[in-house]
Amino acid sequence: MNAATIRLTNAIREVWNPTQDSRDANKLRIKVDGQYLKVVVEDELGVEVELDQRSEGFQWMVSFYVVFFAEASDKHKNVILLLDEPGQSLHALKQAEFRETLSKLSTKNQTIYTTHSPFLVGTNELDKVRVVEMVDRTTGTKVHLSLTATDDDAIIPLQEALGYDLAQSMFFHKKNLVLERLSNLLMAAGKNGINEQIALIPANCASKVVYFATILRAQNLKITALLDSDAEGELAAKQDTLVNALGSKRILRTKDSYAGQVAAPEIEDILRETLLTIAKEECGWDAISLAQTQVKRPVVNILESVAKKDFSKYKLSKAFIRWSREHELNDLKTDEITQAEKLIEKINKALQ
């Protein structure tokens, strides 16, 4: 009983993510009560509560783990597991975490599940998603290999997942603000900025650009993806899903507008010297001398090495936006202006 208690407790803590829910991240005890086995949950104070008195979602997760992991390693080893609408009793964020549990299941057993929940759609697992619909009985059920459907309602979970990701990315990714401020500086100087009909959508990371572009393209919208030329951007740019959705001409890279010596430039490298000055004056990160001796190293990487844990792209972007309110285009370096113009010209041309 003790061995089983330890194993079950460790397993449930791993899939339930105790760092986010300390109330349910407690010890599970298996006890013998006559002819019955009882499972109780012991909290941090040592108080025991029977499992059926805990939340429905927690009960479901424990029972799911016990049944499926036991079955998958015993008589149902090497079989395909089919799950219909799993995790309905879990709240939204727990459903998102539950995808990791499903991934663990799938290492030993191919796992297929159906869902209407956007939180069970992995935005980083686009290649695994299939849209299933039945327009009418005569046609029957169709499984689409691309993220499209005859009935728009069929892709609502994908659209909702996209909407949630967009909302979350607003808090983490600020490069769209840098691009907007660059555009404003150019227009204030009488030059062409980003077409006002173009919406800038932050994707948070290159891997999610593929997901965003595919879903938006399915709505017959004109889409262009702007990727850094770092390793992550290179990987995303070569994905067949993105190339098929947009075409190679609508996948823009920062290196195509950059004229410096950095081999894999990010968008910050287009404003390298100005950002180094801003970082020193606004944030207290003096990396100017280091950058002069390491001209082939990305500016973000240099600033990270100087600022260490204090560094964040958000702080840097915010400092640049403050700076841009009090300065004009001519306060940028000549090569920075040229690079910014070239980048924005490519964005406008791709979305004509």
N, C-alpha and C positions, 0 to 999 in steps of 0.2 A: 504493500500500500504506500509506503514511504517513497519507494523508487518511482511508482506510477505518479504519485503526487508531484514530485520534483520535475519529472518529464513533462507532465501536462501543464504545470505552472509556467515552466520556461517556454514551452511552445506557444501558449496563449499570450503570454507577455510579448513574444516576438511578433505575432500577427495582429495583436490588438493595439500595439504602439503605446506603451504605458507612459511615455513622456508627455503625451497630450491628454491623458485621462487617468489621473492618479487614483480616482475612486475605484475604477474597475481593474486597475493594474495591481491586483493583490494576489495572494497565494490561494490556489485552489487545493482543497484537501479531499481525498477520497476516503470515505469511512465505511465500515461494515456495520449494518443495522439489522441483525438477525439474518434473514435470507436476502437482504437487499444491500446494494451499494448506493451510498449517498455521496453527492458532490456538494461541498459547502465552500463558500468564499470567505477567506479571512482578510479583514482590512488591516491597515497599518497600526490600529490600536489593539489588534488581537480579537476583535469581535467577529463571530462567525454567523453568516447568513446563508441559508440554503440557496442553491443556484436558481431555483424557480422563483425566488423573491427578488432577483436582480433584474436589470433591464432586459426587455425582450431581445434587443440586438445582441447583448452580451451572451444571453442564453443560446441564441442561434449560432453565434460564432463558436462557442465551446462545442456544441453538438455537431456542427459542421466539421470542425477540425477532427474530433474523435472519430466520427463515422468515415469521412472521406479519406483521411490520411491513413487510417487503419485498413480500410478496404483497398486502397490503392497500393499498399505494400504487402497485401496478402492475396486473397483469391481473385481480386480484380486488378492484379498487377499487369501492366502493359495493355490495358484496355482503353477505349476512348470514353471520356467522361462527358456527358451531356447535361448541362444545368440550365434550367428554365427560370429566368428572372431571379437569380440569387441575390442575397443581401437586401431584400426589400425592407426588413425590419431595422436595418442599420441607417443611421442618419447620413447625410450627404458626404461629409468628409471621411467617415468610416468606410463608406462604399469605395471611395477613391483608394483608401489604404487596402481594402479587401482585394483589389486587383493584384497586389503583391502576393497575397495568399494563393490566388488563382495561378499566378506565374510559378509559384513553388510546386503546386500540383502538376503543372504542365511539364515539369522537368522529367517526370517519370511516366506520366500519362497524358496523351494529347487531350486537351480540354477545350470544349466548345460551349459557349454560353450565350443565351439571348438576353437582351435587356432593352428597356425603354428609358433607362436612367442615364443622363449625360455624365454622371460621376463614375460610371462603370465603363466609359469609353476612354481608353488611354490615348491622350493627345500625342504621346511619343511612340504609339504603337499603331500608326495609321495603316501600315502594311498588313496588319492582322484583322482589320475591321472589314466586315462585309455587310452591305445593306440588303435586307430581306423584305420583300413585299409580295402581296397578293392583290392584284388589281381586281380580278374577278375569278370565279371558279373555273370558267372555261379555259383561261390562260394558265391558271395554277400559280404556284409559288415560284418566285424568281430570286435567285441569289446573284447580286451584281458584283462583279470584280472591281468596278470603279465606284467611287462614292457618288453615284447618281441614282435616281429612281424616277419612275413614271409619275408617281404620286409624291408631291413635295412633302407630305406629312411623314413619309418614311424616313426622311433624313433630319427630322426635328431634333432627336437626341444629339446628333452630330453638331447641329447649329447651336444648340444650347450649351454643349461642351465648349464650342468655339467662343460663345459669348462669355462664359465664365472665365475662360483663359484670357480673353481680351481684357476683362475687368481686372483680373489679377495682375496682368502684365503692366497695367498703368502704375502699379506701386513699385515695380522692380526695374523697369527698363525705361530709360529717359533719352535714348538716342534720337527718338522722334522729335524731342524738344530742341536738341542741338541742330537738327536739320531744319526745323521751322525757323529758328533764330537766324541761321545762315541765310535762309530764303528772305527773311525780313530785312536783313542788312543789305542784301543785294538789291532788293526792290527800292529801299530807301535811297540807294545810290543811283537809281534809274536803270538798273539792270534787270534781267529776267529772273524771277524767282519761281518757286514751284507753282504750277497751275492751280488756281484756287479751287478747281473742281476735283483735285486729287486729295483723297483722304490718306493720312499717314497712320498706319496701324502698327503699333509695336508688338512684336512676337515673343519677346523675352529671351529667346535663344534660337539659334539657327535650326535646330532639329524641329522646332515648332513652326518654322516658316513653311515647311513642306505641308504640314497639316492645315494651316490657315489658308495657304494658297489653293489647295485642292478643294476645300469646302467652299471658299468664295468663288472659285472658278466654276463650280457646279451650279452657281446661281447666275451664270452667264455675265459675270462682272469682269471688267478688264483688270488684270492683276499684274503687278511687277514686284519681284522680290529683290530687295537690296541686301546683300550678304557681305560681311567682312571677308577678307581674304586670308583669315587664319585657318587652322586645321578644321575647326568645326564648320566654318563656312564652306570650305572646299568639299567636305564630305556631303553637306546638304546640297550643294550645287550639282553634284554628280548623281544624285538619286534619280532613278528613272521616273518615279512618281512626280517629282517636281518638274522635270524636263517635259514629261508628257502633258502635264497640266498647263504649263506656261509657254513652253518653247524656249530654246536657248537664248533668243534675243531679249526675252523679258526677265532673264536672271542677271541682275546687275551685280558687279563686284567692285569693292572699293579700290582694288588695285588698278582698275581700268581708268580711274580718274586721278590716280596718285602718281607723283613724279619724283618721289624721294627714294631713299636707299633701303627702306624696310622691305624685306622680301614678302612678308605676309601682313600687309597693313590693315588696321582696323579704321573705322571712320574717324577716330580721334587723331590718327596720324596725319589726316588732311589738315588739321589745325595744330600740328605738333608744337611749334615755337610759341604760339600764343597761349596754348594750354599749359605749357611749362611755366610761363610767366604768371598766368592766373593761379596755377597750383601753388606757386611760391607766395604770391601776394595775398590770395584769398584763403588758402587752406593751410599754409605753413609747411608745404612739402617742397623743399628746395632740391630739385633734381636736374637743374640746368647744366651744371658742370658734368654730371654723370652722363647726361644725354649727349653732350658734345663729344665725349669719348666713345660713345656707343651708338653711332648714327644708324646702324642697321637693326637696332633693337626697338620693338614697338614701344611707343610712349607710355601706354598704360602699364606695361610690364615694368618699365623703369620707375614710374611713380609708385607702383605697388611695392617695389623693393625698398623705396625710401620711406614711404608712409606706413608700411607694414599693415597692421590690423586696422589702422585708422583710415585706410584708403577705401573708397567706394566710387564707382562710376557715377552714382547719383549725386554725391557731393561735388564731383568735378563738373558734371553737367549743370548743376544748380549754380555753381560759381561762374560758369561761362555765360549763363543766361543773365545773371546780374551784371556781368561785365558788358554784355552786348547792349543793355539798356542805356549805358552811359558812353558808348563808343560807336564809331561809324565803321563802314566797310574798309576805309583806307587805314584803319588802325590794325587791320590784319596784315600779315606779310604778303608780298606780291605773289609768291608761289601758292600761298593758301587761298587767295582770292581766285587764282586761275583754276585750282583744283576744285574749289567749291562750285564755280561756274560750270565746269565740265561735268561734275556729278549731277547737278540739278538739270542741266541740259539733257543728259542721258535719261533721267527720270521722266521729264516732260515728253521726250521723243518716244519713249517706250509705251507711253499711255495715250498717245494721240488717237 
